[in-house]
Amino acid sequence: MQRNQARRLRHRRDGLKSESSTELSETTSPSPQDITVAMGHVDIVERRFWARETSTDWWDRIVLQVWDESQWLRNFRMRKGTFLELCELLSPALKRKDTCMRAALTVQKRVAIALWKLATPDSYRSVANHFGVGKSTMGVVVLQVAKAIVKVLLSKVVTLGNTQAIIDGFAAMGFPNCGGAIDGTHIPILGPGHQASQYINRKGYFSMVLQALVDHRGRFTNINVGWPGKVHDARVFRNSGLFRRLQEGIYFPDHKITVGDVEMPTVILGDPAYPLMPWLMKPYTGALDTEQELFNYRLSKCRMVVECAFGRLKGRWRSLLTRCDLSETNIPIVIAACCVLHNLCESKGETFMAGWEVEANSLA
């Protein structure tokens, strides 16, 4: 009897060991049959697409077909007619061929993406989602359009033009024989990896200098961009092509007038930071008499056009108010493109909305 009980206990222990061993093996390593089934299950999953699908309905069906002129102006800083003219001008430089893999972005869509990004402080991801493109595509398109604008339009749009009309315009404002007003402004950038300290301006942030000469209507007639923010305006000016041409007397046509008993050449107007030259007038400083105060008043009144031009430039193209994250070689291209677009909008009579200046000041 005891022998039978012992046999039953041994049989029960062997059964428990067998159950325990089977449970452990199932949890740690599946059987060959299970592996075959699992792999078969994975293999039948079909890959449906290779890239993230995006939608272009908003651009194709809403913006192009539904938006009115005020919506175009608010978002692209120009009316639809001006936008289409710009696309026509840039088409030879921007048109791309379709490939067997995908259709190329149209010129209109490329230009629209760039204008939206330049006009707003929106992130690349946000703008990319608007237009149904990838974030990397977005960055490439903005730079492509900026380069096309500079290549095709800079020499045609940012130019001296009718000098006599400019002189007459400044004369009507109170200053005779004036061919333009000059000043510099700082465009904020991210701290570059090379010689970053040279880009810290007197206000303590990283920037790049834009020097501009403007006419009586606030249009840019000459620009110089790319100097680090630490460099003084006078040094930027002395190292510019504009300075050399003015010094050589070849920038303006030879148009002198007589004021009192002094022969006066065509001059430009600058603030006290600029050097006093026969062809550059700046304000008197120190204790002033009545005539000097009147001279300063007239000079300041005419010189305000360049400050207003910078305000309108940054109000329209608000990306110039946020820290540009491009390389030091590409930032000047984008700034120059914005200057071209500023002149284009001004020449076409595009409305500058009052709220833009408020928005620009809050961003600044």
C-alpha positions in Angstrom: 0.0 0.0 0.0 2.8 2.4 0.9 4.6 1.3 -2.3 1.5 2.3 -4.3 1.2 5.7 -2.6 4.9 6.4 -3.3 4.4 5.5 -7.0 1.4 7.8 -7.2 3.3 10.7 -5.7 6.2 10.2 -8.1 3.8 10.1 -11.0 2.1 13.4 -9.8 5.6 15.2 -9.4 6.6 14.1 -12.9 3.3 15.4 -14.3 3.8 18.8 -12.6 7.4 19.0 -13.9 6.2 18.2 -17.4 3.4 20.9 -17.2 5.8 23.5 -15.8 8.4 22.8 -18.5 5.9 23.1 -21.3 4.5 26.4 -20.0 8.1 27.9 -19.7 9.0 26.7 -23.2 5.9 28.4 -24.7 6.6 31.7 -23.0 10.3 31.8 -24.0 10.6 30.3 -27.4 7.7 29.5 -29.7 7.6 26.2 -31.5 8.9 26.0 -35.2 5.3 25.7 -36.3 4.4 28.9 -34.4 7.3 30.8 -36.1 6.2 29.6 -39.5 2.7 30.9 -38.9 3.9 34.3 -37.6 6.2 34.8 -40.5 3.5 33.9 -42.9 1.2 36.5 -41.3 3.8 39.2 -41.7 4.5 38.3 -45.3 0.8 38.8 -46.4 0.8 42.4 -45.2 0.9 44.5 -48.4 2.8 47.8 -48.5 0.2 50.3 -49.9 2.3 53.4 -50.5 5.9 54.6 -50.3 5.5 58.2 -49.2 3.1 60.2 -47.0 0.0 61.2 -49.0 -0.7 64.9 -48.9 -3.6 67.0 -50.0 -3.4 70.0 -52.4 -7.2 70.7 -52.4 -6.8 73.9 -50.3 -4.4 75.5 -52.8 -6.1 74.1 -56.0 -9.8 74.6 -55.1 -9.9 77.3 -52.4 -7.0 79.7 -52.9 -6.9 79.7 -56.7 -10.6 79.6 -57.3 -12.4 81.1 -54.3 -10.2 83.7 -52.6 -11.0 87.4 -53.3 -8.4 90.2 -53.6 -8.4 91.1 -49.9 -7.5 87.5 -49.0 -4.7 87.5 -51.6 -3.4 90.8 -50.3 -3.4 89.7 -46.6 -1.7 86.4 -47.2 0.6 87.0 -50.2 1.0 90.8 -49.9 -0.2 91.3 -53.4 -3.3 91.0 -55.5 -3.8 87.9 -57.7 -3.0 89.8 -60.9 0.4 90.9 -59.6 1.0 87.4 -58.3 0.3 85.9 -61.8 2.6 88.6 -63.4 5.4 87.6 -61.0 4.9 83.9 -61.8 5.1 84.7 -65.6 8.4 86.6 -65.1 9.9 83.8 -63.0 8.6 80.9 -65.0 11.7 80.3 -67.2 13.9 80.0 -64.0 11.5 77.9 -62.0 9.7 75.6 -64.3 10.5 71.9 -63.7 9.7 68.8 -65.7 7.5 65.9 -64.4 9.2 62.6 -63.7 8.0 59.0 -63.8 8.0 59.1 -60.0 5.9 62.3 -59.4 4.5 65.5 -60.9 6.6 68.6 -60.4 5.2 71.5 -58.4 3.8 74.2 -60.6 5.5 77.6 -60.8 2.5 79.2 -59.2 2.5 76.9 -56.3 6.3 77.4 -55.8 6.0 81.2 -55.8 2.9 81.0 -53.5 4.8 78.8 -51.0 7.8 81.3 -51.0 5.6 84.4 -50.6 3.6 82.8 -47.8 6.8 81.9 -45.9 8.4 85.4 -46.5 5.2 87.2 -45.4 4.6 85.3 -42.2 6.6 84.2 -39.2 5.0 80.7 -39.6 7.3 77.7 -39.3 8.3 75.6 -42.3 6.2 72.7 -41.0 3.1 74.9 -40.7 3.4 76.3 -44.3 4.3 72.8 -45.6 1.0 71.5 -44.1 -0.9 74.3 -45.7 0.3 73.5 -49.2 0.4 69.7 -48.9 4.2 69.4 -49.3 7.0 68.0 -47.2 9.0 70.1 -44.8 12.2 69.5 -46.7 10.5 70.4 -50.0 9.3 73.6 -48.4 12.8 74.8 -47.5 14.1 74.0 -51.0 11.3 75.8 -52.8 11.7 79.0 -50.7 15.4 79.2 -51.6 14.8 78.3 -55.3 12.3 81.2 -55.6 14.4 83.7 -53.8 17.4 82.8 -56.1 15.2 83.2 -59.1 13.9 86.6 -58.0 17.4 87.9 -57.5 18.7 86.4 -60.8 15.8 87.6 -63.0 14.5 90.7 -61.3 17.1 92.4 -59.1 18.9 94.3 -61.8 15.6 95.4 -63.4 13.6 96.3 -60.3 16.2 97.7 -57.8 17.6 100.4 -60.1 18.1 104.2 -60.1 15.5 104.8 -62.8 14.5 108.3 -63.7 17.0 110.5 -61.8 15.3 113.8 -62.6 11.9 112.5 -61.2 13.7 111.6 -58.0 15.4 115.0 -57.8 12.1 116.8 -58.4 10.4 114.6 -55.8 12.9 115.5 -53.1 12.8 119.1 -54.1 9.1 119.2 -53.5 9.8 117.8 -50.0 12.2 120.7 -49.3 15.7 119.5 -50.3 17.2 120.6 -53.7 19.2 118.4 -56.0 18.9 115.3 -53.9 19.1 111.8 -55.5 18.3 109.6 -52.5 18.4 108.9 -48.8 20.7 106.2 -47.3 20.5 104.2 -44.1 21.2 100.7 -42.7 19.0 98.2 -40.8 19.7 95.0 -39.0 18.1 91.7 -40.0 18.1 89.2 -37.1 19.7 85.8 -37.7 20.6 82.7 -35.7 24.1 82.7 -34.3 26.4 81.4 -37.0 28.9 78.6 -36.2 31.8 80.6 -37.6 32.9 84.0 -36.1 29.6 84.4 -34.3 30.8 87.3 -32.2 31.2 89.4 -35.4 27.4 89.2 -35.9 26.4 90.6 -32.5 25.2 94.2 -33.1 25.2 97.0 -30.6 21.7 96.0 -29.4 23.0 92.6 -28.4 21.5 90.2 -30.9 22.9 88.4 -34.0 22.1 90.2 -37.2 23.1 91.0 -40.8 23.2 94.5 -42.2 21.1 95.7 -45.0 22.2 99.1 -46.5 19.8 100.8 -48.9 19.5 103.9 -50.9 15.9 104.9 -51.6 14.1 107.4 -53.8 11.5 110.0 -52.8 8.7 107.3 -52.9 10.5 104.8 -50.7 11.7 102.4 -53.4 15.1 100.8 -53.2 17.5 102.1 -55.9 20.6 100.4 -54.5 21.1 97.7 -51.8 24.1 96.2 -50.1 23.5 93.2 -47.9 25.7 90.6 -46.1 27.9 92.5 -43.6 27.9 91.1 -40.0 25.9 93.1 -37.5 28.9 94.3 -35.6 30.2 96.3 -38.5 29.4 100.1 -38.3 27.2 101.6 -41.0 30.0 104.0 -42.1 32.3 101.0 -42.7 29.7 99.2 -44.7 29.1 102.3 -46.8 32.8 102.9 -47.5 33.3 99.4 -48.7 30.3 99.4 -51.0 30.2 99.8 -54.7 27.8 102.7 -54.2 30.5 104.7 -52.4 33.0 104.1 -55.1 30.7 105.2 -57.9 29.6 108.3 -55.9 33.2 109.1 -55.2 34.1 108.7 -58.9 31.1 110.8 -59.9 29.6 108.2 -62.1 26.5 107.1 -60.1 24.3 110.1 -60.9 24.3 112.0 -64.2 26.3 115.3 -64.1 23.6 117.6 -62.8 24.8 120.6 -60.7 22.9 123.6 -59.5 24.0 126.8 -57.9 22.9 127.5 -54.3 23.9 131.1 -53.4 27.5 131.2 -54.7 28.1 127.5 -54.3 27.9 124.9 -57.1 26.1 121.9 -55.7 26.3 118.4 -57.2 23.5 115.8 -56.8 23.7 114.6 -53.2 22.4 111.8 -51.0 21.2 112.3 -47.4 22.4 110.3 -44.4 22.2 110.4 -40.6 25.2 111.5 -38.4 26.8 108.0 -38.7 27.8 108.7 -42.3 30.8 110.7 -43.4 30.3 114.2 -44.7 31.2 114.3 -48.3 30.7 116.8 -51.2 27.9 114.4 -52.4 26.6 113.3 -49.0 24.8 115.7 -46.6 24.3 114.9 -42.9 22.7 116.9 -40.1 24.6 119.7 -38.2 25.5 118.7 -34.6 26.1 120.8 -31.4 24.7 124.2 -30.7 22.7 125.3 -33.8 21.5 128.6 -35.1 18.2 129.1 -36.9 19.4 128.4 -40.4 21.2 125.2 -39.3 18.0 124.0 -37.5 16.0 124.7 -40.7 18.6 122.7 -42.7 18.4 119.8 -40.2 14.6 119.9 -40.3 14.5 119.7 -44.1 17.1 117.0 -44.3 15.4 114.9 -41.6 12.0 115.2 -43.3 13.5 113.9 -46.6 15.6 111.3 -44.9 12.6 109.8 -43.3 11.7 108.0 -46.5 14.4 105.4 -46.0 13.2 104.6 -42.5 9.6 104.3 -43.8 10.8 102.0 -46.6 12.5 99.7 -44.0 9.3 99.7 -42.0 7.2 98.8 -45.0 9.7 96.2 -46.1 9.6 94.4 -42.8 5.8 94.9 -42.4 5.2 93.1 -45.7 7.8 90.4 -45.4 7.7 89.6 -41.7 10.2 86.8 -42.0 12.8 89.5 -41.8 11.8 90.2 -38.2 12.4 86.7 -37.0 15.8 85.0 -36.8 16.6 83.5 -40.1 18.0 80.0 -39.8 19.6 79.8 -43.3 23.4 79.8 -43.9 25.4 83.0 -44.1 25.6 82.6 -47.9 21.8 82.2 -48.4 20.5 84.8 -46.0 21.6 87.7 -48.2 19.7 86.1 -51.1 16.5 86.0 -49.2 16.9 89.6 -48.0 17.6 90.8 -51.5 14.6 88.9 -52.8 12.4 90.7 -50.2 13.8 94.1 -51.4 12.8 93.2 -55.0 9.3 92.2 -53.9 9.0 95.4 -51.9 9.7 97.5 -55.0 7.4 95.4 -57.1 4.5 95.9 -54.6 5.2 99.6 -54.4 5.4 100.1 -58.2 2.1 98.1 -58.6 0.4 100.2 -56.0 -0.3 97.3 -53.7 -2.0 98.4 -50.5 0.0 98.4 -47.3 -2.5 97.5 -44.6 -2.3 99.5 -41.3 -2.4 96.4 -39.2 0.8 95.1 -40.8 2.9 97.7 -39.1 1.4 96.9 -35.7 2.1 93.2 -36.3 5.7 94.0 -37.3 6.3 96.1 -34.2 5.0 93.3 -32.0 7.3 90.8 -33.7 10.3 93.2 -33.5 
